[in-house]
Amino acid sequence: MKILVVDDDIDTCNMLRSYLTRHDFNVSVTTSGKSAIDLVTSFKPDIALCDFRLGDMDGNALLMALLDKLPGLPVVIMTGYSDVRTAVNIMKLGACDYITKPLLPDEIIITLRNALARSKVAGKVKISVNKTSRATFFPTGKGGKFEALMRQVKLVAPTDFSVIIQGESGSGKESIANEIHNQSARSNSPFIAIDCGSLSRELAASELFGHEKGSFTGALQQKIGSFELADGGTIFLDEIGNLSYEIQVALLRVVQERKIRHVGGLKDIDLNVRIIVATNERLSEMVKQGKFRDDLYHRFNEFSIDVPPLRERREDIMALANFFLEQTNEALAKSVKGFSGEVCSIFTQYKWPGNLRELHNVVKRATLLTSSELIETHALPFEIVHFDRLQFELNKEDQLVPANLGETSIKQASLEAEFHVIEDALRKCNYNKTKAARLLNIDRKTLYNKMKVYRLLSGKDGVKTIRYQ
C-alpha cells in the first residue's frame, strides 16, 4: 500500500515514515506542497496524508491540486486547528478524513485504514485492509492480578457479551479489548477502535453511523461509519462516557436492535457486531450523577473487567520495561541490552500515574538517548528520577505550590511553571478538563497524565492535590 506523506517538519516526516513502514505501507515523504504535486503523478499513491499548513501553500490548495492530478485519491489532512468549521471545509473540498495534532500513532493507523476502507467501498481503489485497525501490544505479566484478569478474558471472549472495561488512562484497556477479540470467533473479522473523547458533538453521529451524500453541509459523498466497518467483528468504544446525550440515545437503539441508519438516510442497515466499551471513570457513578443513561449502561454491562493500574502490578514492571526495550531497539535499530540497577530501583518504586503508556514512552525516550549497553538515570525524565521530591502543598494564601524541591534549577523552575499554568487553566475553565486541554493547546489525555504527575485533581470543589499511597 503506497502512501504519500506531506509535512514541512522533517522530524514529523521521518517519524511517520518509520512508523508507517512498520505497518506495511510503502512511504514517500516530502516537505513542500509543490514537490507533493510533482510526486503524486510519478509515485501514484493509494492514499495521501498531508499537513494543512505548509510553508508554500495551505491544505485547501494542496488538496485541490492533488485531486486534480489524481482524481479519487483518498486524502487525509493533518491539522492543529480542530474546530468544526475547518473540518467541514476540508471535507467539502473532497478530503476523505482529517486528523488533529498532536498525532497519536494508533489514531493515525485507524484513520488511514478507515479512509482506505471507505474508498474501497466507493470503488476508488482495490485494496486489502488489515483486519486489525490499530497497532496494539498485549501487556504480559505473571502476578496474581494479571492472572485473574486473563481468566476473565478467557471466560468472556468466546461469548457475544457486551463488555465494559474500566481502568485508569494508559492501563491497557484497548489491549484487553483486542485480546478479547483475538480469542473470539470474530478474530478474523475487523476490530475497529474509536476514541469517543476525540469525537466532536457535531461529527460524532457521522463518524459512528455514517452519512448520506448531501445530508449536511460538506457531505459531498457517502461515508461509511465505524459501526458498519466493524460488521462481523468487534467495535471498541474508548472513553464512552464522553459521548453526548444525543449520541447515547442513538447508540441505545444500535445496542438494542443491532441496526444503524446513516445520517440523512431512509433505511436501516442490519449489523452483526460485538460492542466493547472502556472508561477511566466508573460508569455506575456517572449514571448516578446523570451524566450517562442508565438504560445504556445496563445494556453494556453484560460483563465488566477492571484493569489494575501499573502501580498495583509491581512484579510486572521490569518485564514490561524489557518488552518495550526490545520493541524500541528494533524500531530504532539499536542494541541497548537492559537497565542499570538504579534505573530498575526507580522503575519499581515510581507510581506510574500514566501506567503502561507512560512506561512505554519513558523506555522509548531513554533508549533513544542511550549510547551504551545499559540505560542509566541520566536518560530518564527529571520528574521520574526525582518523583519523591515533587510533592505539593497549600501555602498561607491557599495556593498550590511545589514543596521540598531542594536546589533551584532550570528544570525545577520549568516544572513549577508548568504546574501553575495547568492549575490556572483548570480554574479558568471551571475545572472542565476538556476545555482546559483546549486552552492549553494539548490533547485531553496529555492533560490527564500531567495532572497525575503533579497530583492534581479537579472537581466541584476546585483543584486539590492527592498523594499516592
C-alpha positions in Angstrom: 0.0 0.0 0.0 1.6 3.3 -1.1 1.2 6.5 0.9 2.4 10.0 0.3 3.2 12.0 3.4 3.4 15.8 3.2 4.6 17.9 6.2 7.1 20.8 6.3 8.5 19.5 9.5 11.3 17.0 8.6 11.1 15.3 12.0 7.4 14.6 11.6 8.1 13.2 8.1 10.8 10.9 9.4 8.7 9.7 12.3 5.7 9.0 10.0 8.0 7.2 7.5 9.4 4.9 10.2 6.0 4.2 11.8 4.0 3.6 8.6 6.8 1.5 7.1 6.5 -0.9 10.1 2.8 -1.1 9.3 3.3 -2.4 5.8 3.0 1.0 3.9 5.3 1.9 1.1 6.0 5.5 2.2 7.2 8.5 0.2 7.6 11.8 2.1 8.1 15.4 1.0 8.2 18.7 2.9 6.5 21.0 0.4 3.2 21.3 -1.4 4.9 21.9 -4.8 7.0 18.8 -4.6 4.0 16.8 -3.5 2.1 17.8 -6.6 5.0 16.7 -8.8 5.4 13.5 -6.8 1.8 12.3 -6.9 1.9 11.8 -10.6 5.1 9.6 -10.6 4.5 7.8 -7.3 0.8 7.3 -7.7 -0.1 6.7 -4.0 -3.1 4.8 -2.8 -3.6 7.5 -0.1 -2.1 10.8 1.0 -1.5 12.2 4.5 -1.0 15.9 4.3 -0.4 18.7 6.8 -3.0 21.5 6.5 -0.5 24.4 6.8 2.7 24.1 4.7 5.4 26.7 4.1 4.5 27.2 0.4 0.7 26.6 0.4 -2.3 25.7 2.6 -4.1 22.4 2.8 -7.0 23.5 0.7 -4.9 24.4 -2.2 -2.8 21.2 -1.9 -5.9 19.1 -1.6 -7.4 20.5 -4.8 -4.1 20.2 -6.7 -3.7 16.5 -5.6 -7.2 15.6 -6.6 -6.8 17.4 -9.9 -3.6 15.3 -10.6 -5.0 12.0 -9.3 -8.9 12.0 -9.1 -10.4 9.8 -6.5 -7.2 9.8 -4.3 -8.2 9.5 -0.6 -6.6 12.4 1.2 -6.4 12.7 5.0 -5.5 16.1 6.3 -3.4 16.7 9.5 -4.4 19.9 11.3 -3.8 21.5 14.6 -6.9 23.6 14.1 -9.6 21.1 15.1 -12.7 23.3 15.1 -15.7 22.0 13.2 -15.6 24.7 10.5 -12.1 23.7 9.4 -13.1 20.0 9.3 -16.3 20.8 7.3 -14.4 23.0 4.8 -11.7 20.2 4.3 -14.4 17.6 3.7 -16.4 20.0 1.4 -13.3 20.3 -0.8 -13.0 16.5 -1.1 -10.8 15.3 1.8 -11.6 11.8 2.9 -11.0 12.5 6.6 -8.9 14.6 8.9 -6.7 14.0 12.0 -5.7 16.5 14.6 -2.3 17.2 16.0 -0.5 16.3 18.2 -0.6 13.0 16.3 -1.3 9.7 18.2 0.2 6.7 16.4 -2.8 4.4 16.9 -5.2 7.2 15.7 -3.1 7.6 12.5 -3.5 3.9 11.7 -7.2 3.7 12.3 -7.9 6.9 10.3 -5.9 5.8 7.3 -7.4 2.3 7.3 -10.9 3.6 7.7 -10.3 6.0 4.8 -8.9 3.2 2.6 -11.9 1.0 3.5 -14.4 3.8 2.6 -12.6 4.3 -0.7 -12.7 0.6 -1.4 -16.5 0.6 -0.8 -16.8 3.5 -3.2 -14.8 1.6 -5.8 -12.0 4.1 -5.9 -9.1 1.7 -5.1 -8.7 -2.0 -4.8 -7.0 -2.9 -1.6 -6.8 -5.5 1.2 -7.1 -3.8 4.5 -5.5 -5.4 7.6 -8.4 -6.6 9.8 -6.7 -5.2 13.0 -7.4 -1.5 12.8 -4.9 -0.3 15.4 -1.4 -1.4 16.4 -1.7 -2.8 19.9 0.5 -4.6 22.3 -0.7 -7.0 24.9 0.6 -6.4 28.5 2.1 -9.6 29.7 2.7 -10.4 33.3 2.8 -13.1 36.0 1.3 -11.6 39.1 -2.0 -12.7 40.7 -3.9 -9.6 39.4 -2.8 -10.3 35.9 -3.7 -14.0 36.0 -7.1 -13.1 37.4 -7.6 -10.6 34.5 -6.6 -13.3 32.0 -9.1 -15.7 33.4 -11.9 -13.1 32.9 -10.7 -12.5 29.3 -10.7 -16.2 28.5 -14.1 -16.6 30.1 -15.9 -13.8 28.2 -14.0 -14.0 24.9 -16.0 -16.9 23.3 -19.3 -15.2 24.0 -21.0 -12.3 22.3 -21.5 -10.4 25.6 -21.0 -6.6 25.6 -18.2 -5.8 27.9 -17.3 -2.7 30.0 -13.5 -2.4 30.6 -12.7 0.0 33.5 -9.3 1.3 34.4 -7.0 4.3 34.5 -5.8 6.1 31.4 -3.0 4.2 29.8 -3.6 1.0 31.8 -4.0 -1.2 28.7 -7.8 -1.2 28.2 -7.6 -1.3 24.4 -5.1 -4.2 24.6 -7.6 -6.1 26.7 -10.4 -5.4 24.2 -8.2 -6.5 21.4 -7.3 -9.7 23.2 -11.0 -10.5 23.8 -11.5 -10.1 20.1 -8.5 -12.2 19.2 -9.7 -15.1 21.4 -13.2 -14.9 20.0 -14.8 -16.5 16.9 -14.7 -13.0 15.4 -10.9 -12.9 15.3 -10.7 -13.0 11.5 -13.1 -10.1 11.2 -12.5 -6.3 11.8 -11.5 -4.9 15.2 -12.4 -1.1 15.0 -11.3 1.1 17.8 -12.8 4.6 18.3 -11.7 7.2 20.9 -15.0 8.8 21.8 -13.2 11.7 23.5 -11.9 12.9 20.1 -15.4 12.9 18.5 -16.9 16.4 18.3 -20.6 16.7 19.1 -21.3 17.8 15.5 -19.5 14.9 13.7 -19.9 12.0 16.2 -23.0 10.6 14.5 -21.4 10.7 11.1 -18.2 9.1 12.3 -20.0 6.3 14.2 -23.0 5.6 11.9 -22.0 7.1 8.5 -23.9 9.7 6.4 -25.5 10.0 3.0 -24.4 12.4 0.4 -26.0 15.8 0.9 -27.2 15.1 4.4 -25.4 18.2 5.8 -23.1 21.0 4.6 -19.9 19.4 3.4 -21.3 15.9 2.9 -20.3 15.7 -0.7 -20.1 11.9 -0.7 -21.5 8.9 1.2 -19.5 8.0 4.3 -19.4 4.5 5.8 -19.4 4.8 9.6 -17.2 2.8 12.1 -20.1 0.5 13.1 -20.6 -0.6 9.5 -16.8 -1.1 9.1 -16.9 -3.3 12.1 -19.7 -5.5 10.8 -19.0 -9.2 11.6 -16.3 -8.2 14.1 -15.8 -6.0 17.2 -16.1 -2.3 17.8 -14.3 -0.8 20.7 -15.6 2.5 22.1 -12.9 4.0 24.3 -13.8 6.7 26.8 -17.5 6.0 26.2 -18.5 8.5 28.9 -17.6 11.4 26.7 -20.4 10.8 24.2 -23.1 13.4 24.2 -26.7 12.6 25.4 -28.0 12.7 21.8 -25.4 10.2 20.7 -26.1 8.0 23.7 -29.8 7.9 22.6 -28.8 6.9 19.1 -26.4 4.3 20.4 -29.1 2.7 22.6 -31.1 1.8 19.5 -28.0 0.3 17.9 -27.3 -1.9 21.0 -31.0 -3.0 21.3 -31.8 -3.7 17.7 -28.3 -4.1 16.1 -29.4 -1.7 13.3 -28.0 1.6 12.2 -29.2 4.4 9.9 -26.9 6.8 8.1 -27.2 10.4 9.0 -29.7 11.6 6.4 -30.5 8.0 5.4 -34.0 6.5 5.0 -33.3 2.8 5.5 -32.0 0.7 8.4 -28.8 -1.4 8.0 -28.6 -4.7 9.9 -25.4 -5.2 11.9 -23.6 -8.2 13.4 -21.1 -6.5 15.7 -19.8 -7.1 19.2 -19.5 -4.0 21.4 -16.8 -3.4 23.9 -16.6 -0.1 25.7 -14.0 1.4 28.1 -13.8 4.2 30.6 -11.4 5.6 33.1 -14.4 6.7 35.3 -17.0 4.4 36.9 -20.0 4.4 34.6 -22.2 3.5 37.5 -21.1 6.7 39.2 -21.7 8.7 36.0 -25.2 7.2 35.9 -25.9 8.4 39.5 -24.6 11.9 38.5 -26.9 12.0 35.5 -24.0 12.0 33.0 -24.7 8.7 31.4 -28.0 7.0 30.6 -28.8 4.1 32.9 -30.6 2.1 30.2 -27.5 2.2 28.0 -25.2 1.4 30.9 -27.2 -1.8 31.7 -27.2 -2.8 28.0 -23.4 -2.6 28.0 -22.9 -4.2 31.4 -23.3 -7.8 30.4 -19.8 -8.3 31.7 -17.3 -6.0 33.3 -13.5 -6.1 33.7 -11.4 -3.9 36.0 -7.8 -3.4 34.7 -5.4 -2.8 37.6 -3.1 0.2 37.4 0.6 -0.5 36.9 1.5 0.6 40.5 -0.5 -2.4 41.6 1.4 -4.7 39.3 5.0 -4.0 40.5 6.1 -7.6 39.8 5.4 -6.9 36.1 7.1 -3.5 35.7 10.6 -4.7 34.7 9.2 -7.5 32.4 7.1 -4.8 30.6 10.1 -2.4 30.5 12.2 -5.1 28.8 9.4 -5.9 26.4 9.2 -2.2 25.4 13.0 -2.0 25.2 13.0 -4.9 22.7 10.4 -3.2 20.6 12.2 0.1 20.6 15.6 -1.5 19.8 14.0 -3.0 16.7 12.3 0.3 15.7 15.5 2.4 16.2 17.9 -0.2 15.0 19.7 -0.1 18.4 21.1 -2.8 20.7 20.6 -1.5 24.3 20.8 -4.6 26.5 18.9 -3.5 29.6 18.6 -1.2 32.6 21.1 -0.3 35.3 20.3 -1.3 38.9 19.5 2.2 39.9 17.0 2.6 37.0 15.4 -0.7 38.0 15.0 0.5 41.5 13.4 3.8 40.3 11.1 2.0 38.0 9.8 -0.4 40.7 9.3 2.5 43.2 7.8 5.0 40.9 3.9 5.2 40.9 3.4 5.4 37.1 0.4 7.6 37.0 0.4 7.3 33.2 0.5 3.5 33.6 1.7 1.3 30.6 1.6 4.3 28.2 3.9 6.3 30.4 6.3 3.4 30.9 6.3 2.7 27.1 7.1 6.4 26.4 9.8 6.6 29.0 11.6 3.5 27.7 11.4 4.8 24.1 12.9 8.1 25.1 15.6 6.6 27.3 16.6 4.1 24.5 17.0 6.9 22.0 19.2 8.9 24.5 21.4 5.8 25.4 24.6 5.1 23.6 25.9 2.5 26.0 24.8 -1.1 26.8 22.6 -0.1 29.8 20.0 2.7 30.3 21.2 4.9 33.1 19.3 7.5 35.2 20.5 10.5 33.1 18.3 9.2 30.2 15.1 9.3 32.4 12.8 12.3 32.7 13.5 14.6 35.7 10.1 14.0 37.2 10.6 10.3 37.4 14.1 10.3 38.8 13.0 12.9 41.5 9.4 11.8 41.9 9.7 11.6 45.6 10.6 15.3 45.7 7.7 16.5 43.6 5.1 17.0 46.2 2.7 19.9 46.5 1.1 21.7 49.4 -1.2 24.7 50.2 0.6 27.9 51.2 -0.9 30.6 53.5 -2.9 32.1 50.6 -4.4 28.7 49.8 -2.5 28.4 46.6 -0.8 25.2 45.5 2.9 25.3 45.4 5.6 22.7 44.9 7.2 21.6 48.2 10.7 20.3 49.1 12.1 20.8 45.6 15.6 21.4 47.1 18.1 23.2 45.0 16.9 25.6 42.3 17.4 24.5 38.7 16.1 25.4 35.3 14.3 22.1 35.1 12.7 22.6 38.5 11.6 26.1 37.6 10.1 24.8 34.4 8.1 22.1 36.2 6.8 24.7 38.7 5.8 27.0 35.9 4.0 24.2 34.1 2.2 23.2 37.3 0.9 26.7 37.8 -0.2 27.1 34.1 -2.2 23.9 34.3 -3.7 24.9 37.6 -4.7 28.3 36.2 -6.2 26.8 33.1 -8.4 24.4 35.2 -9.7 27.3 37.3 -10.4 29.4 34.3 -12.4 26.6 32.7 -14.3 25.9 35.9 -12.4 22.6 36.2 -13.7 21.3 32.9 -10.8 19.1 31.7 -11.8 19.1 28.0 -12.0 22.9 27.9 -8.8 23.2 29.9 -6.9 21.0 27.4 -8.1 23.1 24.5 -7.0 26.3 26.3 -3.6 24.7 26.9 -3.5 23.5 23.2 -2.8 19.9 24.3 -5.0 16.8 23.9 -7.1 15.6 26.8 -5.1 12.5 27.6 -1.9 14.6 27.9 -3.7 16.8 30.4 -4.8 13.8 32.4 -1.3 12.5 32.5 0.2 15.8 33.6 -2.4 16.2 36.3 -1.4 12.8 37.6 2.3 13.7 37.6 1.5 16.9 39.6 -1.0 15.1 41.8 -3.8 17.4 40.6 -7.5 16.5 40.8 -10.3 18.7 39.6 -14.0 18.6 40.7 -16.8 20.6 42.0 -14.7 21.7 45.0 -12.0 23.1 42.8 -8.4 21.9 42.3 -6.8 20.0 45.0 -3.9 17.6 45.4 -3.5 14.0 46.5 -0.6 11.8 47.5 -0.5 8.3 46.1 -0.4 5.7 48.8 
